Amino acid sequence: MLTVEKLKAYGANTEEALSRCFGKEAFYLQLVKMAYGDQNYAKLEESLKAKDLDAAFEAAHALKGVLGNLSLTPLYNPVSEITELLRAKTDMDYTPLLNEILEQKKKFEALAE
């Protein structure tokens, strides 16, 4: 079961996130649960494989906003980094950053178990 304590142990800044949710823990957890099914993870991965940096940027930027508002720092940091590299259309191998994001996503999803 997902709890604020598990999120905090994961590295989320729960105090900051809860302040955005007016201290309503149930509301915050509901929003966090919605982040599990965000289709932008798949869109980011597919777009990078297709070398479509514009579509990859859109997906990363959307994730950055969601993760930032929920203060899910371990996921937010690599997503933020890849967003800025994609914004600049940096010609590079994005695989290490994508792998970091996907690994953090697995850890994040495991919190709900």
C-alpha distances in whole Angstrom, upper triangle without the diagonal:
4,6,10,11,9,11,14,14,14,17,16,19,16,19,21,19,18,22,22,20,22,20,17,14,13,15,14,10,12,15,12,11,14,15,13,16,19,22,24,22,24,27,28,28,30,32,33,34,36,37,37,36,36,34,32,32,31,28,27,28,26,23,25,25,21,20,22,21,18,19,17,20,19,19,22,25,25,25,27,30,30,31,34,35,35,36,39,39,39,41,39,36,33,31,30,28,27,26,24,22,21,20,18,16,15,14,12,11,10,7,5,5
4,7,8,7,8,11,12,11,14,13,15,13,16,18,15,15,19,19,17,19,17,15,11,10,12,11,7,10,12,9,8,12,12,11,15,17,20,22,20,23,25,25,26,28,30,31,32,34,35,35,34,34,31,29,29,28,25,24,25,23,20,21,21,18,16,19,18,14,15,13,16,16,16,18,21,22,22,24,27,27,27,30,32,32,33,36,36,37,38,36,34,31,29,28,26,25,24,22,20,19,18,16,14,14,12,10,9,9,6,4,7
4,5,5,6,9,10,11,13,11,13,10,13,15,13,12,16,17,15,17,14,13,9,9,12,10,7,10,12,10,10,14,14,14,17,19,23,24,23,25,28,27,28,31,33,33,34,37,37,37,35,35,33,31,31,30,27,26,26,24,21,22,22,18,17,18,17,14,14,13,16,16,17,19,21,23,23,25,27,28,28,31,33,33,34,37,38,38,40,38,36,32,31,30,27,26,26,23,22,21,20,17,17,16,14,12,12,12,8,8,10
4,5,5,6,9,10,11,9,10,7,9,12,10,9,13,14,13,14,12,11,7,9,11,9,7,11,12,10,12,15,15,15,19,20,23,24,23,26,28,27,28,31,33,33,35,37,37,36,35,35,33,30,30,29,26,25,25,23,20,20,20,17,15,16,15,11,12,11,14,15,16,17,20,22,22,23,25,27,27,29,31,32,32,35,36,36,39,37,35,32,31,29,27,26,26,23,21,22,21,17,17,18,15,12,14,14,10,11,14
4,5,5,6,9,10,9,11,8,11,14,13,12,16,17,16,18,14,14,11,13,15,12,11,15,16,13,15,18,17,17,21,22,26,26,25,28,30,29,30,33,34,34,36,38,39,38,36,37,35,32,32,31,29,27,27,26,23,22,23,20,17,18,18,14,14,13,15,15,17,18,20,22,23,24,26,28,28,30,32,33,34,37,38,38,40,37,36,32,31,29,27,27,26,23,22,22,21,17,18,18,15,13,15,14,10,12,14
4,5,5,6,9,9,11,10,13,15,14,14,18,19,18,20,17,16,13,14,16,13,11,14,15,12,13,16,15,15,19,20,23,24,22,25,27,26,27,30,31,31,33,35,36,35,34,35,32,30,30,29,26,25,26,24,21,21,22,19,16,18,18,14,13,12,13,13,15,17,19,20,21,22,25,26,27,29,31,31,32,35,36,35,37,35,33,29,28,26,24,24,23,20,19,19,17,14,14,14,11,10,11,10,6,9,11
4,5,5,6,5,8,7,11,12,11,12,15,16,15,17,15,15,12,13,14,11,9,13,13,9,11,14,13,13,17,18,21,21,19,23,25,24,25,28,29,29,30,33,33,33,31,31,29,27,27,26,23,22,22,21,18,17,18,15,12,14,14,10,10,8,10,10,12,13,15,17,18,19,21,23,23,25,27,28,29,32,33,32,34,32,31,27,26,24,22,22,21,18,17,17,16,12,13,13,10,8,11,11,7,10,12
4,5,5,5,6,6,9,11,11,11,14,16,16,17,15,16,13,15,16,13,12,16,15,12,15,18,16,17,20,21,24,24,22,26,28,26,27,30,31,31,33,35,35,35,33,33,32,29,28,28,26,23,24,23,20,19,19,17,14,15,15,12,10,9,10,11,13,14,16,18,19,20,22,24,24,26,28,29,30,32,34,33,35,33,32,28,28,25,23,23,23,19,18,19,18,14,15,16,13,11,14,14,11,13,15
4,5,7,9,10,12,14,14,15,18,19,19,21,18,19,16,18,19,16,15,18,18,15,17,20,18,18,21,22,25,25,23,26,28,27,27,31,32,31,32,35,35,35,33,34,33,30,29,30,27,25,25,25,21,21,22,20,16,17,18,15,13,11,11,11,14,15,16,18,20,21,22,24,25,27,29,30,31,33,34,34,35,33,31,28,27,24,23,23,22,18,18,19,16,13,15,15,11,11,14,12,10,13,14
4,6,9,10,13,15,14,15,18,19,19,22,19,20,17,18,19,15,14,17,16,13,15,17,15,15,18,19,22,21,19,22,25,23,23,27,28,27,29,32,31,32,30,31,29,26,26,26,23,21,22,22,18,18,19,17,13,15,16,13,11,8,9,8,10,12,13,15,16,18,19,21,22,24,25,27,28,30,31,30,32,29,28,24,23,21,19,19,18,15,14,15,13,10,11,12,8,7,11,10,8,12,13
4,6,8,11,12,12,14,16,17,18,20,18,19,17,19,19,15,15,18,17,14,16,18,16,16,20,20,23,22,20,23,25,23,24,27,28,27,29,32,31,31,29,30,29,26,25,25,23,20,21,21,17,16,17,16,12,13,14,12,9,7,6,6,9,11,11,13,15,16,17,19,20,22,24,25,26,28,29,29,31,28,27,24,23,21,18,19,19,15,14,16,14,11,13,14,11,10,13,14,12,15,17
4,5,9,9,8,11,13,13,14,17,15,16,14,16,16,12,12,15,14,11,14,16,13,15,18,18,21,20,19,22,24,22,23,27,27,27,29,31,31,30,28,29,27,24,23,24,21,19,19,18,15,14,15,13,10,10,11,8,6,4,5,7,9,9,11,14,14,15,17,19,19,21,23,24,25,27,29,29,31,29,28,24,24,22,19,20,20,16,15,17,16,12,13,15,12,10,13,14,12,14,17
4,6,6,6,9,10,11,13,15,13,15,13,16,16,12,13,16,14,12,16,18,16,17,21,20,23,22,21,25,26,24,26,29,29,29,32,34,33,32,30,30,29,26,25,25,23,20,20,19,17,15,15,14,11,10,10,8,5,7,7,10,12,11,12,16,16,16,18,21,20,22,24,26,26,28,30,30,32,31,30,27,27,25,22,22,23,19,18,20,19,15,16,18,16,14,17,18,15,17,20
4,5,5,6,8,10,10,12,10,11,9,12,12,9,10,14,12,11,14,16,15,17,20,20,23,23,22,26,27,26,28,31,31,31,33,36,35,34,32,32,30,28,27,26,24,22,22,20,18,17,16,14,12,11,11,8,7,8,10,12,14,13,15,18,18,18,21,23,23,25,27,28,28,31,32,33,35,34,33,29,29,27,24,25,25,22,20,21,21,17,17,19,17,14,16,17,14,16,19
4,5,5,6,9,10,10,8,11,10,14,14,11,13,16,15,14,17,19,18,20,23,23,27,26,25,29,30,29,31,34,34,34,36,38,38,37,34,34,33,30,29,28,27,24,23,22,20,19,18,16,14,13,12,10,9,11,12,15,17,16,18,21,21,20,23,26,25,26,29,30,30,32,34,34,37,36,35,32,32,30,27,28,28,25,23,25,24,20,21,23,20,18,20,21,18,19,22
4,6,5,7,9,10,9,12,12,15,14,11,13,16,14,14,17,18,17,20,22,22,25,24,24,27,28,27,29,32,32,31,34,36,35,34,31,31,30,28,26,25,24,22,20,20,18,16,15,14,12,10,9,8,7,10,11,14,16,14,16,19,19,18,21,23,22,23,26,27,27,29,31,32,35,34,33,30,31,29,25,26,27,24,22,24,24,20,20,23,21,18,21,22,19,21,24
4,5,5,6,9,8,10,9,12,11,7,10,12,10,10,14,15,14,16,19,18,22,21,21,25,25,24,27,30,29,30,33,34,34,32,30,29,28,26,24,23,22,20,19,17,16,14,13,11,10,9,7,5,5,9,11,14,14,13,15,18,18,17,20,22,21,23,26,26,26,29,31,31,34,33,32,29,29,28,25,25,26,23,20,22,22,18,18,21,19,16,18,20,17,18,21
4,5,5,6,5,7,7,10,9,6,9,12,11,11,14,16,16,18,21,20,24,24,24,28,28,28,30,33,33,33,36,38,37,36,33,33,31,29,28,27,25,23,22,21,19,18,16,14,13,12,10,8,9,12,14,17,17,16,19,22,21,21,24,26,25,26,30,30,30,32,34,35,38,37,36,32,33,31,28,28,29,26,23,25,25,21,21,23,21,18,20,21,18,18,22
4,5,5,5,8,10,13,11,10,13,15,14,14,18,18,18,21,23,23,26,26,26,30,30,29,32,34,34,35,38,39,38,37,34,33,32,31,29,27,26,25,23,21,20,19,16,15,15,13,10,10,11,14,15,19,19,18,20,23,22,21,25,27,25,27,30,30,30,32,35,35,38,38,37,34,35,33,30,30,31,28,26,27,28,24,24,26,24,21,23,24,21,22,25
4,6,7,9,11,13,10,9,12,13,11,13,16,16,16,19,21,20,23,23,24,27,27,27,29,32,31,32,35,36,36,34,31,30,29,28,26,24,23,22,20,18,17,16,13,12,13,11,8,8,10,13,15,18,18,16,19,22,20,20,23,25,23,24,28,28,27,30,32,33,36,36,35,32,33,32,28,28,29,27,24,26,27,23,22,25,24,20,22,24,21,22,25
4,5,6,8,9,7,6,10,11,9,11,14,15,15,18,20,20,23,23,24,27,28,27,30,32,32,33,36,37,37,35,33,32,30,29,27,25,24,23,22,19,18,18,15,13,14,13,10,9,11,14,17,20,19,18,21,24,22,22,25,27,25,27,30,30,29,32,34,35,38,38,37,33,34,33,30,29,30,28,25,26,27,23,22,25,23,20,21,23,20,20,23
4,5,9,11,9,9,13,14,13,15,18,18,19,22,24,23,27,27,28,31,31,31,34,36,36,37,40,41,41,39,36,35,34,32,31,29,28,27,25,23,22,21,18,17,17,16,13,13,14,17,19,23,23,21,24,27,26,25,28,30,28,30,33,33,32,35,37,38,41,41,41,37,38,36,33,33,34,31,28,30,30,27,26,28,26,23,24,26,23,23,26
4,6,9,9,8,11,13,13,14,17,18,19,21,24,24,27,27,28,31,32,32,34,37,37,37,40,42,41,40,38,37,35,34,32,30,29,28,26,24,23,22,20,18,18,17,14,13,14,16,19,22,22,21,24,27,26,25,29,31,29,31,34,34,34,37,39,39,42,41,41,37,37,36,33,33,33,31,28,29,29,26,25,27,25,22,23,24,21,21,24
4,6,5,6,9,10,11,13,15,16,17,19,22,22,26,26,27,30,31,31,33,35,36,37,39,41,41,39,37,36,34,33,32,30,28,27,26,24,22,22,20,18,18,18,14,13,15,17,20,22,22,22,25,27,26,26,30,31,30,32,35,35,34,37,39,40,43,42,41,37,37,36,33,32,33,31,28,29,29,25,24,26,24,21,22,23,19,19,22
4,5,5,6,9,10,10,12,14,16,17,20,21,24,25,25,28,30,30,31,34,35,35,38,39,40,38,37,36,34,32,31,30,27,26,26,23,22,22,20,17,17,17,14,12,14,15,18,20,20,20,23,26,25,25,29,30,29,31,34,34,34,37,38,39,42,40,39,35,35,34,31,30,31,28,26,26,26,23,21,23,21,18,18,19,16,15,18
4,5,5,6,9,10,11,13,15,16,18,19,23,24,24,27,29,29,31,33,34,35,37,39,39,38,36,36,33,32,31,29,27,27,26,23,22,22,20,17,17,18,16,13,16,16,20,21,21,21,25,27,25,26,30,31,30,32,35,34,35,38,39,40,42,41,40,36,36,35,32,31,31,29,26,26,26,23,21,22,21,18,18,19,16,14,17
4,5,5,6,9,10,11,13,15,17,17,21,22,23,25,27,27,29,31,32,33,35,37,37,35,34,33,30,29,29,26,24,24,23,20,19,20,18,15,15,16,13,11,14,15,19,21,20,20,23,25,24,24,28,29,27,30,33,32,32,35,36,38,40,39,38,34,34,34,30,29,30,28,25,25,26,23,21,23,22,18,18,20,17,16,19
4,5,5,6,9,10,11,13,15,16,20,20,21,24,25,25,27,29,30,31,33,35,35,33,32,31,29,27,26,25,22,22,21,18,17,17,15,12,12,13,10,8,10,12,15,17,17,16,20,22,20,21,25,26,24,27,30,29,29,33,34,35,37,36,35,31,31,30,27,26,27,25,22,22,23,20,18,20,19,15,16,18,15,14,18
4,5,5,6,9,10,11,14,15,19,20,20,22,24,24,26,28,29,30,32,34,34,33,32,31,29,27,27,25,23,22,22,19,17,18,17,13,13,15,13,9,12,12,15,17,16,17,20,22,21,22,25,26,25,28,30,30,30,34,34,35,37,36,35,31,30,29,27,25,26,24,21,21,21,18,16,17,16,13,13,14,11,10,14
4,5,5,6,9,10,12,13,17,18,19,21,23,24,25,27,28,30,31,33,34,32,31,30,28,26,26,24,22,22,21,18,17,18,17,13,14,16,13,11,14,14,18,19,18,18,22,23,21,23,26,26,25,28,31,30,30,34,34,35,37,36,35,31,31,30,28,26,26,25,22,22,22,20,17,19,18,14,14,16,14,12,15
4,5,5,7,9,11,11,15,16,16,19,20,21,23,25,26,27,29,30,31,29,28,27,24,23,23,21,18,18,18,15,13,15,13,9,10,12,10,8,11,11,15,17,15,15,19,20,18,19,23,23,22,25,27,26,27,30,31,32,34,33,32,28,28,28,25,23,24,23,19,20,21,18,16,18,17,14,14,16,14,13,17
4,5,5,7,10,10,14,15,15,18,19,19,21,23,24,25,27,29,30,28,27,26,24,22,22,20,18,17,17,15,12,14,13,9,9,11,10,7,10,9,13,14,12,13,17,18,16,18,21,21,21,24,26,25,26,29,30,31,33,31,30,26,26,25,22,21,21,20,16,17,17,14,12,14,14,10,10,13,11,10,14
4,5,5,8,10,13,15,15,17,19,20,21,23,24,25,27,29,30,29,28,27,24,23,23,22,19,19,19,16,14,16,15,12,12,15,13,10,13,12,16,16,14,16,19,20,18,20,23,23,23,26,28,27,28,31,31,32,34,32,31,27,26,26,23,21,22,21,17,17,18,15,12,14,14,10,9,12,10,8,12
4,5,6,7,10,12,13,15,16,18,19,21,22,24,25,27,28,26,26,25,22,21,21,19,16,17,17,14,12,14,13,10,11,14,13,11,14,13,16,17,15,15,19,20,17,19,22,22,21,24,26,25,26,29,29,31,32,31,30,26,26,26,23,21,22,21,17,17,19,16,13,15,16,12,11,14,13,12,15
4,5,5,9,10,10,13,14,15,16,18,19,21,23,24,25,23,23,22,19,18,18,16,13,13,14,11,9,11,11,7,8,11,11,9,12,10,13,14,11,12,16,16,14,16,19,18,17,21,23,22,22,26,26,27,29,28,26,22,22,22,19,17,18,17,14,14,15,13,10,12,13,10,10,13,12,12,15
4,6,9,10,10,12,14,15,15,18,19,20,22,24,25,24,23,23,20,19,19,18,15,15,16,14,11,14,14,11,11,14,14,12,14,12,15,14,12,13,17,17,15,18,20,19,19,23,24,23,24,28,27,28,29,28,26,22,21,21,19,17,17,16,13,12,13,12,8,10,11,8,7,10,10,9,12
4,6,9,9,10,12,14,15,16,18,19,20,22,24,22,22,22,19,17,19,17,13,15,16,13,11,15,15,12,13,16,16,14,17,15,18,17,14,16,19,18,16,19,21,20,20,23,24,23,24,27,27,28,29,28,26,22,22,22,20,17,18,18,15,13,15,14,11,12,14,12,10,13,14,12,15
4,5,7,8,9,11,13,14,15,17,19,20,21,19,19,18,15,14,15,13,10,11,13,9,8,12,12,9,10,14,14,13,16,14,16,16,13,14,17,16,13,16,19,17,16,20,21,19,21,24,23,25,26,25,24,20,20,21,18,15,17,17,13,13,15,14,11,13,15,13,12,15,16,15,18
4,5,6,6,9,10,11,12,14,16,17,18,16,17,16,13,12,14,12,9,11,13,10,9,13,14,12,13,17,17,17,19,17,19,19,15,16,19,17,14,17,19,17,16,20,21,18,20,23,22,24,25,24,22,19,19,20,18,15,17,17,14,13,16,16,12,15,17,15,14,18,19,18,20
4,5,5,6,8,10,10,12,14,15,16,14,14,13,10,9,10,8,5,7,9,7,6,10,11,10,12,14,16,16,17,16,17,17,13,13,16,14,11,14,16,13,12,16,17,15,16,19,18,20,21,21,19,16,16,18,15,12,15,15,12,12,15,15,12,15,17,15,15,19,20,19,22
4,5,5,6,9,10,11,13,14,15,14,14,15,12,10,11,11,7,8,11,10,8,11,13,12,12,15,17,16,17,15,16,15,11,12,14,12,10,13,15,12,12,16,16,15,17,20,19,20,20,19,17,14,14,15,13,9,11,12,9,8,12,11,9,11,14,13,13,16,18,18,20
4,5,5,6,8,10,11,12,14,13,14,15,11,10,13,12,9,10,13,12,11,14,16,15,15,19,20,20,21,18,20,18,15,16,18,16,13,16,18,15,15,19,18,16,19,21,20,21,21,20,18,15,14,16,14,11,12,14,11,10,13,14,11,13,16,16,15,18,20,20,21
4,5,5,6,8,10,10,12,10,11,11,8,7,10,9,6,9,11,11,10,14,15,15,16,19,20,20,22,20,21,20,16,17,18,16,13,16,17,14,13,17,17,14,16,19,17,19,19,19,17,14,14,17,15,12,14,16,13,12,16,17,14,16,19,18,18,21,23,23,25
4,6,5,6,9,10,10,9,9,10,7,5,8,8,5,6,10,10,9,12,14,14,14,17,19,19,20,18,18,17,14,14,15,13,10,13,13,10,10,14,13,11,13,16,14,15,16,15,14,11,11,13,11,8,11,13,10,10,14,15,13,16,18,17,17,21,22,23,25
4,6,5,6,9,10,10,11,13,10,8,11,12,9,10,13,14,12,15,17,17,17,20,22,22,22,20,20,18,15,16,17,14,12,15,15,12,13,16,15,13,16,18,16,16,16,15,13,10,9,12,11,7,9,12,10,9,13,14,13,14,17,17,17,20,22,23,24
4,5,5,6,9,9,10,12,9,8,12,12,10,12,15,15,15,17,20,19,20,22,24,24,25,23,23,22,18,19,20,17,15,18,18,14,15,18,17,14,17,19,16,17,17,16,14,12,12,15,14,11,13,16,14,13,16,18,16,18,21,21,20,23,25,25,27
4,5,5,6,5,7,8,6,5,9,10,9,10,13,14,14,16,18,19,19,22,24,24,25,23,23,22,19,19,20,17,14,17,16,13,13,16,14,11,14,16,13,15,14,14,13,11,12,15,14,11,14,16,14,14,18,19,18,20,23,22,22,25,27,28,29
4,5,5,6,7,9,8,6,9,11,10,10,14,15,15,16,19,20,20,22,24,25,25,23,22,21,18,18,18,15,13,15,15,11,12,14,12,10,13,14,12,12,11,11,9,7,8,12,11,9,12,14,13,13,16,18,17,19,22,22,22,25,27,28,29
4,5,8,10,12,11,9,13,15,13,14,17,18,18,20,22,23,23,25,27,27,28,25,25,23,20,21,21,18,16,19,18,14,16,18,16,13,17,18,15,15,13,12,10,9,9,13,13,10,12,15,15,14,17,19,18,20,23,23,23,26,28,29,30
4,5,8,11,10,9,13,14,13,15,18,19,19,21,23,24,24,26,29,29,30,28,28,26,23,23,24,20,18,21,20,16,17,19,17,14,17,18,14,15,14,14,12,12,12,16,16,14,16,19,18,17,21,22,21,23,26,26,26,29,31,31,33
4,6,9,9,8,11,13,13,14,16,18,18,20,22,24,24,25,28,29,29,27,27,25,22,22,22,19,17,19,17,14,14,16,13,11,14,14,11,12,10,10,10,10,11,15,15,13,16,18,17,18,21,22,22,24,26,26,27,30,32,32,34
4,6,6,6,9,10,11,12,14,16,17,18,20,22,22,24,26,27,28,26,26,25,22,22,22,19,17,18,17,14,13,15,13,10,12,13,10,12,12,13,13,12,14,17,16,14,17,20,18,19,22,23,22,24,27,26,27,30,32,32,34
4,6,5,6,9,10,10,12,14,15,16,18,20,20,21,24,25,25,24,24,23,20,19,19,16,14,15,14,11,10,11,10,6,8,10,7,9,9,11,12,10,13,16,14,13,17,18,17,18,21,22,21,24,26,25,26,29,31,32,34
4,5,5,6,9,10,10,12,14,15,17,19,20,21,23,25,25,24,24,24,21,19,20,18,15,15,15,12,10,12,11,7,8,10,8,11,12,14,15,14,16,19,17,16,19,20,18,20,23,23,22,25,27,26,27,30,31,32,34
4,5,5,6,9,10,11,13,14,16,17,18,20,22,23,24,23,23,23,19,19,20,17,14,15,16,13,11,14,13,9,11,13,11,14,15,16,16,14,16,19,16,14,18,19,17,18,21,21,20,23,25,24,24,28,29,29,32
4,5,5,6,8,10,11,12,14,16,16,18,20,21,22,20,20,20,16,16,16,14,11,13,13,9,8,11,11,7,9,12,10,12,13,13,13,10,13,15,13,11,14,16,13,14,18,18,17,20,22,21,22,25,26,27,29
4,5,5,6,8,10,10,12,14,15,16,18,20,20,19,19,19,16,14,15,13,10,10,11,8,6,8,9,5,6,9,9,11,13,14,14,12,14,16,13,12,16,17,14,16,19,19,18,21,23,22,23,26,27,28,31
4,6,5,6,9,10,11,13,14,15,17,19,20,19,20,20,17,15,17,15,12,12,14,11,8,11,12,9,9,13,12,15,17,18,18,15,17,19,16,15,18,19,16,17,21,20,18,22,24,22,22,26,27,27,30
4,5,5,6,9,10,11,12,14,16,17,18,17,18,18,14,13,15,13,10,11,13,10,9,12,13,10,11,15,14,16,18,18,17,14,16,17,14,12,15,16,13,14,17,17,15,18,20,18,19,22,23,23,26
4,5,5,6,9,10,10,12,14,15,16,14,15,15,11,10,11,10,6,8,9,7,5,9,10,8,10,13,13,14,16,16,16,12,14,15,11,10,14,13,10,12,15,14,13,17,19,17,18,21,22,23,26
4,5,5,6,9,10,10,12,14,15,15,15,16,13,11,12,12,8,8,10,9,6,9,11,9,9,13,13,15,18,18,18,15,17,18,14,14,17,16,13,16,19,17,16,20,21,19,20,24,24,24,28
4,5,5,7,9,10,11,13,14,14,15,16,13,11,14,13,10,10,13,12,9,12,15,13,12,16,17,19,21,21,21,18,19,20,16,15,18,18,14,16,19,17,15,19,20,18,18,22,22,22,25
4,5,5,6,8,10,11,12,11,12,13,9,8,11,11,7,9,12,11,9,12,14,13,14,17,18,19,21,20,20,16,17,18,14,13,15,14,11,12,15,13,11,15,16,14,15,19,19,19,22
4,6,5,6,8,10,10,10,10,12,9,6,9,9,6,6,9,9,7,10,13,12,12,16,17,18,21,20,20,16,18,18,14,13,16,14,11,14,16,14,13,17,17,15,17,20,20,21,24
4,6,5,6,9,10,11,12,14,11,9,11,13,10,9,13,13,10,13,16,15,14,18,19,21,24,23,23,20,21,21,18,17,20,18,15,17,19,17,15,19,19,17,18,22,21,21,25
4,5,5,6,9,9,11,13,10,9,12,13,10,11,15,15,13,16,18,17,17,21,22,23,26,25,25,21,22,22,18,17,19,18,14,16,18,15,13,17,17,14,15,19,18,18,21
4,6,5,6,5,7,9,7,5,9,11,8,9,13,13,12,15,17,17,18,21,22,23,25,24,23,20,20,20,16,15,17,15,12,14,15,12,11,15,14,11,13,16,15,16,20
4,5,5,6,7,10,9,6,9,11,10,9,12,14,12,14,17,17,17,20,22,23,25,25,24,21,22,21,17,18,19,17,14,17,18,14,14,18,17,14,17,19,18,19,23
4,5,8,10,13,12,9,13,15,13,12,16,17,16,17,21,20,20,23,25,26,29,28,28,24,25,25,21,21,22,20,17,19,20,17,16,20,19,15,18,20,18,19,23
4,5,8,11,10,9,12,15,13,14,17,18,17,19,22,22,22,25,27,27,30,29,28,24,25,24,21,20,21,19,16,18,18,15,14,17,16,12,14,17,15,16,19
4,5,9,9,7,10,13,12,12,15,17,16,18,21,22,22,24,26,26,29,28,27,24,24,23,19,19,20,17,15,17,18,14,14,17,15,12,15,17,15,17,20
4,6,6,6,9,11,11,11,14,16,16,18,20,21,21,24,25,25,28,26,25,21,21,20,17,17,17,14,12,14,14,10,10,13,11,9,12,14,12,14,17
4,5,5,6,9,10,10,12,14,15,16,18,19,20,22,24,23,26,24,23,20,20,18,15,16,16,13,11,14,14,10,11,14,12,11,14,16,14,17,20
4,6,6,7,9,10,12,13,15,17,18,19,21,23,24,23,25,22,21,18,18,15,13,13,13,10,9,11,10,7,9,11,9,9,12,14,13,16,18
4,6,6,6,9,10,11,12,15,16,17,18,21,21,21,23,21,19,16,16,14,11,11,11,9,6,9,9,6,7,10,9,8,11,13,13,15,18
4,6,5,6,9,10,10,12,14,15,16,18,20,19,22,20,20,16,17,15,12,12,14,11,9,12,13,9,10,14,13,11,14,17,16,18,21
4,5,5,6,9,10,11,13,14,15,17,18,18,20,18,18,15,16,14,10,12,13,10,9,12,13,10,12,15,14,13,17,19,18,21,23
4,5,5,6,8,10,11,12,14,16,16,15,17,15,14,11,12,10,7,8,10,7,6,10,11,9,11,14,14,14,16,18,19,21,23
4,5,5,6,9,10,10,12,14,15,15,17,16,15,11,13,12,8,8,11,9,7,10,12,10,11,14,15,14,16,19,19,21,23
4,6,5,6,9,10,10,13,14,14,17,16,16,13,15,14,10,12,14,12,10,14,15,13,14,18,18,16,19,22,22,23,26
4,5,5,6,9,10,11,12,12,14,13,13,11,13,12,8,10,13,11,10,14,15,14,15,19,19,18,21,23,23,26,28
4,5,5,6,8,10,10,10,12,11,11,8,10,10,7,8,11,10,9,12,15,14,15,18,19,18,20,23,24,26,28
4,6,5,6,9,10,10,13,13,14,11,14,14,10,11,14,14,12,15,17,16,16,20,21,19,21,24,25,26,29
4,5,5,6,9,9,12,13,14,12,15,15,12,13,17,16,14,18,20,18,19,23,23,22,25,27,28,29,32
4,5,5,6,5,9,9,11,9,13,13,10,12,15,15,14,17,19,19,20,23,24,23,25,28,29,31,33
4,5,5,6,9,10,11,9,13,14,11,12,16,16,14,17,20,19,20,23,24,23,25,28,29,30,33
4,5,8,11,13,15,13,17,17,15,15,19,19,17,20,23,22,22,25,27,25,27,30,31,32,35
4,5,9,11,14,13,17,18,15,17,20,20,19,22,24,24,24,28,29,28,30,33,33,35,38
4,6,9,12,11,15,16,15,15,19,19,19,21,24,24,24,27,28,28,30,32,33,35,37
4,6,9,9,13,14,13,14,18,18,18,20,22,23,24,26,28,28,29,32,33,35,37
4,7,9,12,14,14,15,17,18,19,21,23,24,25,27,29,29,30,33,34,36,38
4,6,9,10,11,12,14,15,16,18,20,21,22,24,26,27,28,30,32,34,36
4,6,7,9,10,11,13,14,15,17,19,20,22,23,24,26,28,30,32,33
4,6,6,6,9,10,11,12,14,16,16,18,20,21,22,24,26,28,30
4,6,5,6,9,10,10,12,14,15,16,18,20,21,22,25,26,28
4,5,5,6,9,10,10,12,14,15,17,18,20,21,23,26,27
4,5,5,6,9,10,11,12,14,15,16,18,20,22,24,25
4,5,5,6,9,10,10,12,14,15,16,18,20,22,24
4,5,5,6,9,10,11,12,14,15,17,19,21,22
4,5,5,6,8,10,11,12,14,15,17,20,21
4,5,5,6,9,10,10,12,14,16,18,19
4,5,5,6,9,10,10,12,15,16,17
4,5,5,6,9,10,11,13,15,16
4,5,5,6,9,10,11,14,15
4,5,5,6,9,10,12,14
4,5,5,6,9,11,11
4,6,5,7,10,11
4,5,6,8,10
4,5,6,8
4,5,5
4,6
4
